[in-house]
């Protein structure tokens, strides 16, 4: 909320009209991303290059100060229960995997990429449980309802700080490959001038010394403006899985 207030103030000072005073937490992400009046939101890299490719414009990439994030990249930690004796990804063949969403890069696409070479006739896991969030996936693995999950490393860092009882029941089995981090986006119809103002406002808020406490609470270290085509690697990862006969995580 503090960061948004700062971004909004910069936008109003630049003459942008109709800037919301508060963040909208009343709608689902897909409704927000699909809104032609969307000003600013955060998005997963997977929908950005698939279903929402022509409906969203890339704004910027937050940089996070957590393990597994270098510059504007991030990755997932592949986690299992701390007491599980299995020591390799191959040992989880036929077992239960938790994913946050079929449209998630960190929870699904990167996990599929990690096991694709080991899949047999389009299958690797015994079952897939779709939980709805990284938080729910981590809790399910910790509680024994699933055996393995890929958790975005920023989310895992939040668990370590704010939910140590959950993080403490999990063990990091390995890491996925790195990809560009979770992008900030705006509506596809946003003009180049409006996009430039958004980028300036985000940069100003993420550099404002008065917001150091808010940034630290979110593990934010700054922001980068990447080339939009950097995110194409996410679609290429999926295409490789399809070529290998593993189009659906199963």
N, C-alpha and C positions, 0 to 999 in steps of 0.2 A: 504493500500500500504506500509506503514511504517513497519507494522508487517511482511508482506510477505518478504520485503527486508531483514529483520533480519533473518527470517527462512531460506531464500535462502542462505544468507551468511554463516550460520552455516552448511548447507548441503554441500556447496562447500568446506568449510574448512575441512569437514569430508571425502572429496574425491568423493562425489556424482557428476556424470557427467550429463550434459544436463539439469541443473536446470534453469527453465525459469526466465528471469529477471523481468517479470511483470505478474500480474494476468490476466487470460483470461476472458474477459467479452464479447466476441463475440459470444459465443454459449449458448444454453439453458442448464439448469442443467442436464437434462437426457442425452444429448449428452456428457457432461463432465463426468458424473458418469459412462457412458458406455464405455469410452475410455480406452482401455487396457494399454495405456501409462500414465494414470492419476497418478500424483505424490501426490497431496494433494488437498482436497476440503472439503467443509462442506456439510452435508447431513441431511435430516430429518430422525428421528428414524423409521418412518413407512416404507419407501422404503428399509431401511437397513435390515429389518427383513421380507420383502415380496419380491418384484420383483428383488431387487439387493442383496439379501441375500448371494448368492454365487459369486457375481461379485465385491464386495467391501470388503476391510479389514478395520476393526476398528482401528483408530490410538489413539484418545484421546477425551476427553470431556471438552470444555471450561467451566469455572465457571464464572457466571455473578453476579455482585453486584446489583441486582434489586429485588424488592418484588416478592415473589413467586419462587425464585431460592434459594435452599439450597444445598450447595456443588455442585455436578455435576447434580442436577435435575432442572427441570423447569416445568411449567404448563401454562395453558391459562387463561386469564381473559374472562369471558363471558360478553360481553358488549352490551348495548342497548342505544338508544338515551336518552340524559339527561332528556328530558321532557316527556318521556314515563311513564305513571302512573303505569304500571304493576310492581309488586314487587316480583314475584316468577317466576321460570322457567316454572312452569306448566301453567302460564298465557299466554305463547307464543305458546300454541298449536294452530295449524292452521295458524300461521303467517309466514312471509318470513325470511328465514335464509340466510346469506351470508357465503360462505366458500371460502377459497383461492384456494383449489385444492382437488379433490377426493382422491389424494394420500398423503394428509397431515395428520400428527398425531395431531398437535396442532389445526389446523383449522377444521378438519373433525372428525378424530377418537375419540378425547377426547370429542368433542361436542356430537357425537353419544352416547358415553358412558354415558354422563350426562343426556340424555333424554331417554335412552333405556327402562328404567323401566316404563316410562309413555307412550310409543308408543302403538298404537292400530292398530292391523292388519298390522304391518310394516310401520306405518306412525305416525308422530308427527307434523311436520311442514306442512304448506299449500303449500309452494314452496321452492326450493333451488336455489340460484343464485351463480354460480361459477365465482369468480372475477379474479383469477389469482395471487393474492398476499394478504398478510395481510393488506398492505397499502390500496389497493383498497377496501377490505372488510370494514375496519374502516371508510373510506370516504363514502362508500355507506350507512352504517348505520347512520352516522352523517348527511347525506343529506336526509335521509328518504326513500331511495330506497330499503332498507331492514330493518328489525326490530331488528335483533340479530345476533351476530357472536362470535366465539371463537378466540381471538387474543393472540398469543404467548406473554407472559409477557415481554420478552426482546424487541420485536417489540413495545409493548405498551409503554415501558419506553423510547424508541426513540421518539415516538410521543409526549410524555410529554415534552421531552427536546427540540426537533427540530420542532415539529408541534403542539404547544400548542393549536392552534385554532381548530384542529381536536380532540385532547384529551379532550378539554374542552366541546365539544358537546356530549361526551359519558359518560355513567354511568356504573360502574362495578356492574353487577347483582350478580355475583358469580364467583367461581373458579372451574376449573376442578381438577381432581386428579393429583398429581405430578408423573412425569416419568423422566428417564434419559434424560439429555439435548441433544441439537443438536450435533451429533458427527462429528469429523474430520475423514475423510476416505481417503484411497488410493486404487489403483487398486487391484483386487483380486489376481493378479500374483506377487504382491510385496513380496520379500523374507523377512525372519525373520530379517536378518541383516539390510536390507533397512528400515524395519519397526522400528527397534530400533533406527536408525539414525534419522528418521522422528520424533519420540517421543522426542529424546534428543534436536532436533532443536526447536520444538514447546515449550518445557519446558523452554529452554534458552531464547527464544524471549519473552515469557510471564512472565519472571522473570527479564528481563533486565531493570534496573532503567532508562535508557535513553529513554525507550518507554512508560514511565508512562502516558504521555499525550495522546498517541494513544490508550492505553488500557482504559483510563478514558473516551475517546470519544465513545468507543464501550461498555462501562459498564463492561469490562473484569476485573476479579479479579485474575485469575489464570487458572490452568488446572488440571484435574484429569485423571488418567488411570483407567477406570472401567473394570470389567470383561465383556467380550463381551455378555455373556448371560443375563446381566442386562437388555438389550434391548428387551429380549423376552417378557417382560411384555406388550409391545406395541401390539404384535400379540395376546397375551392372552386377552387383552381388546377387540380386534376385535372378537375373537372366542366367548367370552361371549355374545356380541351383536348378533352374529349369532344364538347361542343357545336360546337366548330370542326372536327370530323371527324378529330381526331388523338388517338384514345384510347390508342394504343400507340406508344411511342417507336420510330420506324423511319426 
